[in-house]
Amino acid sequence: MTTEQTGSELAGNTRRPHIWVDADACPVVIKEIIFRAAERLALPTVLVANQLLRVPPSKVIRAVQVAHGFDEADHWIVEQALPGDLVITADIPLAARVVEKNVAALNPRGEFYSAENIRERLNMRDFMEELRSSMPSEGRHIGGPAPFSQSDRQAFGRSFDRFLAKLPRKP
């Protein structure tokens, strides 16, 4: 996959926390916020997708293209992420998997997932899928999330800044 050491190989070293971005559906404006913070704080940041991604030239930001297939990016992120890292995703099952590993998870609308709220999110997701599948095909569109707004961007920025403020300073 890559010649860079994985999180688990670095766990015994003084490893800087990493930012892992489930990049397939991450809004561009959120990626830009992440890029600025990564550069400013010299935080290793990895965007993961099953398609080719463009990232700015950087010593700390890189993109990883995983194989095409269902949840390949999710599996890769779960394997790499360690406690102290942050995963940015709107994917609730991925968030549940990393929260279970004691890895912080933040959605692009600024909400941190936690052991307390992830079960509720998974139940609601499953309920909506069941509801859609039980409807005739012409009625299956119940609607998705609201369009991404300026207030979502601001909420993400505030939550992301709170996480970054708790990080140990670069040695």
PASEBA-1860 file (N, C-alpha, C; in nm, 3 decimals):
! residues 171
1> MTTEQTGS> 0.083/-0.119/0.000/0.000/0.000/0.000/0.087/0.124/0.000 ~ 0.171/0.140/0.103/0.257/0.256/0.110/0.383/0.219/0.187 ~ 0.491/0.290/0.162/0.615/0.260/0.232/0.623/0.332/0.366 ~ 0.530/0.424/0.393/0.531/0.493/0.521/0.493/0.396/0.632 ~ 0.553/0.413/0.750/0.517/0.328/0.862/0.371/0.348/0.897 ~ 0.308/0.241/0.941/0.169/0.252/0.984/0.164/0.300/1.127 ~ 0.045/0.340/1.169/0.026/0.387/1.305/0.071/0.284/1.408 ~ 0.039/0.157/1.385/0.075/0.055/1.482/0.226/0.037/1.490
9> ELAGNTRR> 0.297/0.054/1.379/0.442/0.042/1.381/0.505/0.159/1.456 ~ 0.437/0.272/1.457/0.490/0.389/1.523/0.445/0.401/1.669 ~ 0.356/0.314/1.710/0.296/0.328/1.843/0.398/0.331/1.955 ~ 0.508/0.260/1.941/0.611/0.260/2.045/0.696/0.384/2.043 ~ 0.692/0.460/1.939/0.772/0.583/1.926/0.690/0.702/1.975 ~ 0.754/0.817/1.979/0.680/0.939/2.011/0.614/0.985/1.882 ~ 0.497/0.938/1.863/0.422/0.959/1.739/0.327/1.076/1.757 ~ 0.329/1.167/1.662/0.233/1.278/1.661/0.095/1.222/1.628
17> PHIWVDAD> -0.009/1.277/1.689/-0.144/1.235/1.649/-0.164/1.261/1.500 ~ -0.241/1.176/1.439/-0.271/1.186/1.296/-0.417/1.227/1.278 ~ -0.440/1.293/1.166/-0.576/1.324/1.121/-0.602/1.233/1.001 ~ -0.707/1.154/1.010/-0.747/1.064/0.902/-0.879/1.117/0.846 ~ -0.885/1.138/0.715/-1.005/1.195/0.654/-1.066/1.093/0.559 ~ -1.189/1.056/0.587/-1.268/0.973/0.495/-1.309/1.069/0.383 ~ -1.227/1.073/0.279/-1.230/1.185/0.185/-1.332/1.174/0.073 ~ -1.391/1.060/0.051/-1.484/1.047/-0.062/-1.597/1.148/-0.058
25> ACPVVIKE> -1.652/1.174/0.059/-1.768/1.263/0.068/-1.742/1.386/0.154 ~ -1.617/1.411/0.188/-1.585/1.526/0.273/-1.594/1.655/0.190 ~ -1.670/1.753/0.237/-1.683/1.878/0.162/-1.546/1.948/0.144 ~ -1.529/2.010/0.030/-1.403/2.079/-0.002/-1.369/2.182/0.104 ~ -1.466/2.258/0.150/-1.441/2.362/0.249/-1.385/2.303/0.378 ~ -1.429/2.184/0.415/-1.377/2.117/0.535/-1.234/2.071/0.510 ~ -1.208/2.018/0.392/-1.070/1.978/0.359/-0.977/2.099/0.369 ~ -1.021/2.214/0.323/-0.936/2.334/0.329/-0.905/2.374/0.473
33> IIFRAAER> -1.002/2.363/0.561/-0.979/2.391/0.704/-0.875/2.293/0.759 ~ -0.891/2.167/0.725/-0.799/2.063/0.772/-0.659/2.089/0.720 ~ -0.646/2.123/0.592/-0.514/2.148/0.533/-0.443/2.263/0.605 ~ -0.514/2.372/0.631/-0.452/2.487/0.699/-0.402/2.448/0.838 ~ -0.484/2.375/0.912/-0.445/2.333/1.047/-0.328/2.235/1.042 ~ -0.330/2.142/0.950/-0.222/2.043/0.937/-0.090/2.113/0.912 ~ -0.089/2.209/0.823/0.034/2.283/0.792/0.079/2.366/0.912 ~ -0.013/2.437/0.972/0.018/2.525/1.085/0.076/2.447/1.203
41> LALPTVLV> 0.021/2.327/1.229/0.062/2.248/1.345/0.155/2.132/1.310 ~ 0.189/2.118/1.184/0.273/2.007/1.135/0.214/1.873/1.178 ~ 0.083/1.857/1.156/0.013/1.735/1.193/0.005/1.640/1.074 ~ 0.050/1.517/1.090/0.034/1.421/0.981/-0.114/1.404/0.949 ~ -0.148/1.425/0.823/-0.287/1.423/0.778/-0.296/1.338/0.654 ~ -0.389/1.242/0.657/-0.402/1.149/0.546/-0.547/1.147/0.499 ~ -0.566/1.177/0.372/-0.698/1.168/0.309/-0.706/1.032/0.240 ~ -0.810/0.958/0.269/-0.824/0.822/0.218/-0.950/0.813/0.133
49> ANQLLRVP> -0.935/0.756/0.013/-1.049/0.741/-0.077/-1.018/0.629/-0.176 ~ -1.121/0.584/-0.245/-1.097/0.483/-0.348/-1.085/0.548/-0.486 ~ -1.064/0.677/-0.487/-1.040/0.750/-0.612/-0.917/0.839/-0.592 ~ -0.862/0.884/-0.699/-0.745/0.971/-0.693/-0.785/1.106/-0.635 ~ -0.709/1.152/-0.537/-0.735/1.280/-0.472/-0.620/1.375/-0.494 ~ -0.653/1.502/-0.501/-0.549/1.605/-0.508/-0.536/1.667/-0.370 ~ -0.412/1.677/-0.326/-0.384/1.745/-0.200/-0.273/1.846/-0.227 ~ -0.266/1.950/-0.147/-0.162/2.049/-0.170/-0.023/1.989/-0.144
57> PSKVIRAV> 0.079/2.041/-0.211/0.214/1.993/-0.182/0.245/2.020/-0.035 ~ 0.290/1.917/0.035/0.309/1.931/0.179/0.396/1.818/0.232 ~ 0.464/1.846/0.341/0.540/1.742/0.409/0.452/1.663/0.505 ~ 0.334/1.716/0.539/0.249/1.651/0.639/0.115/1.601/0.584 ~ 0.080/1.642/0.464/-0.050/1.602/0.406/-0.025/1.507/0.291 ~ -0.098/1.396/0.292/-0.087/1.304/0.178/-0.223/1.239/0.152 ~ -0.234/1.181/0.036/-0.356/1.110/-0.002/-0.321/0.964/-0.024 ~ -0.412/0.878/0.016/-0.398/0.734/-0.007/-0.519/0.689/-0.087
65> QVAHGFDE> -0.491/0.626/-0.199/-0.598/0.569/-0.279/-0.602/0.419/-0.249 ~ -0.716/0.373/-0.198/-0.732/0.232/-0.167/-0.802/0.163/-0.285 ~ -0.806/0.032/-0.279/-0.872/-0.045/-0.384/-1.020/-0.007/-0.392 ~ -1.076/-0.019/-0.511/-1.220/0.002/-0.527/-1.292/-0.113/-0.457 ~ -1.398/-0.081/-0.394/-1.475/-0.183/-0.325/-1.547/-0.123/-0.206 ~ -1.648/-0.192/-0.163/-1.732/-0.145/-0.054/-1.651/-0.132/0.074 ~ -1.649/-0.013/0.132/-1.586/0.016/0.261/-1.435/-0.006/0.266 ~ -1.368/-0.009/0.153/-1.221/-0.027/0.154/-1.151/0.087/0.228
73> ADHWIVEQ> -1.194/0.210/0.203/-1.133/0.324/0.272/-1.159/0.313/0.422 ~ -1.278/0.273/0.460/-1.312/0.259/0.601/-1.222/0.156/0.668 ~ -1.206/0.040/0.605/-1.121/-0.066/0.662/-0.978/-0.015/0.680 ~ -0.928/0.057/0.581/-0.791/0.106/0.587/-0.774/0.205/0.702 ~ -0.868/0.296/0.715/-0.861/0.396/0.823/-0.865/0.326/0.960 ~ -0.956/0.231/0.977/-0.967/0.160/1.104/-0.836/0.090/1.138 ~ -0.771/0.030/1.040/-0.643/-0.039/1.064/-0.533/0.058/1.107 ~ -0.535/0.178/1.054/-0.426/0.272/1.078/-0.444/0.359/1.202
81> ALPGDLVI> -0.566/0.397/1.232/-0.593/0.495/1.338/-0.562/0.438/1.477 ~ -0.506/0.524/1.560/-0.470/0.488/1.698/-0.531/0.588/1.795 ~ -0.547/0.548/1.922/-0.594/0.645/2.021/-0.507/0.771/2.017 ~ -0.572/0.886/2.027/-0.502/1.014/2.014/-0.519/1.075/1.876 ~ -0.555/0.992/1.778/-0.579/1.040/1.642/-0.722/1.092/1.631 ~ -0.750/1.155/1.517/-0.884/1.203/1.486/-0.923/1.153/1.348 ~ -1.041/1.094/1.338/-1.098/1.054/1.210/-1.211/1.149/1.178 ~ -1.208/1.205/1.058/-1.314/1.295/1.013/-1.396/1.219/0.910
89> TADIPLAA> -1.524/1.197/0.945/-1.611/1.118/0.858/-1.757/1.148/0.886 ~ -1.837/1.134/0.783/-1.983/1.139/0.800/-2.040/0.997/0.801 ~ -1.953/0.898/0.784/-1.992/0.758/0.778/-2.011/0.704/0.920 ~ -2.133/0.678/0.958/-2.164/0.638/1.095/-2.103/0.502/1.132 ~ -2.112/0.400/1.045/-2.047/0.273/1.081/-1.894/0.288/1.098 ~ -1.830/0.369/1.015/-1.687/0.394/1.033/-1.662/0.463/1.166 ~ -1.741/0.563/1.197/-1.725/0.634/1.324/-1.741/0.536/1.441 ~ -1.836/0.446/1.433/-1.857/0.348/1.540/-1.733/0.260/1.558
97> RVVEKNVA> -1.674/0.220/1.447/-1.556/0.133/1.455/-1.436/0.204/1.517 ~ -1.415/0.331/1.484/-1.299/0.399/1.541/-1.324/0.441/1.685 ~ -1.448/0.479/1.718/-1.481/0.513/1.857/-1.456/0.391/1.946 ~ -1.489/0.274/1.894/-1.465/0.149/1.967/-1.316/0.130/1.997 ~ -1.230/0.184/1.910/-1.085/0.176/1.931/-1.032/0.293/2.014 ~ -1.121/0.373/2.071/-1.084/0.492/2.148/-1.014/0.598/2.063 ~ -1.055/0.608/1.937/-1.006/0.710/1.846/-1.117/0.814/1.834 ~ -1.082/0.942/1.838/-1.181/1.048/1.825/-1.238/1.048/1.682
105> ALNPRGEF> -1.366/1.077/1.671/-1.432/1.084/1.541/-1.520/1.208/1.537 ~ -1.507/1.284/1.430/-1.577/1.411/1.412/-1.642/1.412/1.276 ~ -1.769/1.452/1.269/-1.830/1.460/1.137/-1.810/1.601/1.079 ~ -1.825/1.617/0.948/-1.801/1.747/0.885/-1.895/1.858/0.930 ~ -2.000/1.825/1.003/-2.091/1.927/1.055/-2.056/1.966/1.198 ~ -1.943/1.914/1.249/-1.892/1.958/1.378/-1.935/1.877/1.498 ~ -1.997/1.762/1.477/-2.041/1.679/1.590/-1.941/1.567/1.614 ~ -1.892/1.559/1.739/-1.808/1.447/1.776/-1.896/1.326/1.802
113> YSAENIRE> -1.852/1.212/1.752/-1.919/1.088/1.784/-1.858/1.039/1.915 ~ -1.941/0.972/1.995/-1.894/0.920/2.123/-1.955/0.783/2.145 ~ -1.906/0.713/2.244/-1.964/0.584/2.280/-2.111/0.602/2.317 ~ -2.144/0.718/2.373/-2.281/0.745/2.415/-2.375/0.773/2.298 ~ -2.329/0.846/2.196/-2.423/0.884/2.090/-2.414/0.797/1.965 ~ -2.310/0.716/1.951/-2.294/0.640/1.826/-2.401/0.532/1.811 ~ -2.441/0.469/1.919/-2.544/0.364/1.913/-2.675/0.425/1.861 ~ -2.711/0.543/1.912/-2.832/0.612/1.866/-2.823/0.643/1.716
121> RLNMRDFM> -2.708/0.691/1.671/-2.690/0.724/1.529/-2.701/0.599/1.442 ~ -2.641/0.489/1.488/-2.651/0.363/1.412/-2.795/0.314/1.407 ~ -2.867/0.322/1.519/-3.007/0.279/1.520/-3.092/0.362/1.425 ~ -3.071/0.494/1.423/-3.148/0.582/1.334/-3.114/0.551/1.188 ~ -2.987/0.530/1.159/-2.945/0.495/1.023/-3.012/0.365/0.978 ~ -3.009/0.264/1.064/-3.069/0.135/1.031/-3.221/0.148/1.012 ~ -3.284/0.228/1.098/-3.428/0.250/1.087/-3.462/0.315/0.952 ~ -3.385/0.417/0.914/-3.412/0.485/0.787/-3.390/0.392/0.668
129> EELRSSMP> -3.289/0.307/0.674/-3.266/0.210/0.566/-3.383/0.112/0.557 ~ -3.429/0.066/0.672/-3.542/-0.027/0.675/-3.668/0.040/0.621 ~ -3.690/0.164/0.657/-3.806/0.239/0.609/-3.800/0.255/0.457 ~ -3.683/0.294/0.406/-3.669/0.310/0.261/-3.693/0.178/0.187 ~ -3.640/0.069/0.241/-3.654/-0.060/0.171/-3.797/-0.114/0.177 ~ -3.876/-0.069/0.272/-4.013/-0.117/0.283/-4.111/-0.037/0.197 ~ -4.064/0.072/0.138/-4.151/0.158/0.058/-4.146/0.116/-0.089 ~ -4.252/0.144/-0.163/-4.246/0.123/-0.309/-4.133/0.208/-0.366
137> SEGRHIGG> -4.075/0.163/-0.475/-3.958/0.231/-0.530/-3.981/0.379/-0.557 ~ -4.101/0.418/-0.599/-4.126/0.560/-0.627/-4.133/0.645/-0.500 ~ -4.150/0.583/-0.385/-4.158/0.659/-0.261/-4.035/0.647/-0.173 ~ -3.929/0.587/-0.224/-3.812/0.559/-0.142/-3.728/0.681/-0.108 ~ -3.746/0.787/-0.182/-3.664/0.905/-0.152/-3.728/0.981/-0.037 ~ -3.672/0.959/0.081/-3.724/1.024/0.202/-3.649/1.154/0.224 ~ -3.538/1.166/0.161/-3.455/1.285/0.181/-3.327/1.247/0.253 ~ -3.227/1.323/0.229/-3.099/1.299/0.293/-3.068/1.412/0.387
145> PAPFSQSD> -2.941/1.428/0.416/-2.904/1.536/0.506/-2.929/1.672/0.441 ~ -2.946/1.771/0.525/-2.965/1.908/0.475/-2.839/1.952/0.401 ~ -2.852/2.046/0.308/-2.733/2.097/0.239/-2.632/2.152/0.339 ~ -2.505/2.137/0.306/-2.398/2.185/0.392/-2.403/2.338/0.397 ~ -2.402/2.394/0.518/-2.422/2.538/0.533/-2.302/2.606/0.598 ~ -2.306/2.739/0.599/-2.203/2.818/0.666/-2.199/2.785/0.816 ~ -2.314/2.763/0.876/-2.316/2.729/1.019/-2.255/2.591/1.043 ~ -2.272/2.498/0.948/-2.206/2.367/0.959/-2.054/2.385/0.955
153> RQAFGRSF> -2.008/2.467/0.863/-1.865/2.495/0.850/-1.810/2.554/0.980 ~ -1.882/2.648/1.036/-1.838/2.712/1.161/-1.839/2.612/1.277 ~ -1.941/2.528/1.283/-1.948/2.427/1.390/-1.831/2.330/1.378 ~ -1.799/2.290/1.254/-1.683/2.202/1.235/-1.556/2.272/1.283 ~ -1.538/2.396/1.241/-1.419/2.471/1.279/-1.402/2.481/1.430 ~ -1.511/2.508/1.501/-1.505/2.517/1.648/-1.468/2.382/1.711 ~ -1.533/2.276/1.667/-1.506/2.143/1.723/-1.363/2.098/1.690 ~ -1.322/2.121/1.567/-1.187/2.083/1.524/-1.083/2.161/1.605
161> DRFLAKLP> -1.106/2.290/1.624/-1.013/2.372/1.705/-1.005/2.321/1.848 ~ -1.118/2.281/1.906/-1.116/2.227/2.043/-1.030/2.101/2.050 ~ -1.043/2.014/1.951/-0.960/1.893/1.947/-0.813/1.931/1.935 ~ -0.782/2.021/1.843/-0.642/2.060/1.819/-0.580/2.126/1.942 ~ -0.659/2.201/2.017/-0.607/2.271/2.136/-0.563/2.172/2.244 ~ -0.619/2.053/2.244/-0.584/1.952/2.345/-0.461/1.870/2.307 ~ -0.413/1.885/2.184/-0.299/1.805/2.139/-0.170/1.851/2.206 ~ -0.080/1.757/2.232/0.051/1.798/2.283/0.123/1.879/2.175
169> RKP> 0.196/1.977/2.218/0.270/2.061/2.124/0.384/1.982/2.062 ~ 0.420/2.016/1.941/0.527/1.949/1.869/0.655/1.960/1.949 ~ 0.728/1.845/1.964/0.852/1.847/2.043/0.958/1.938/1.984
END
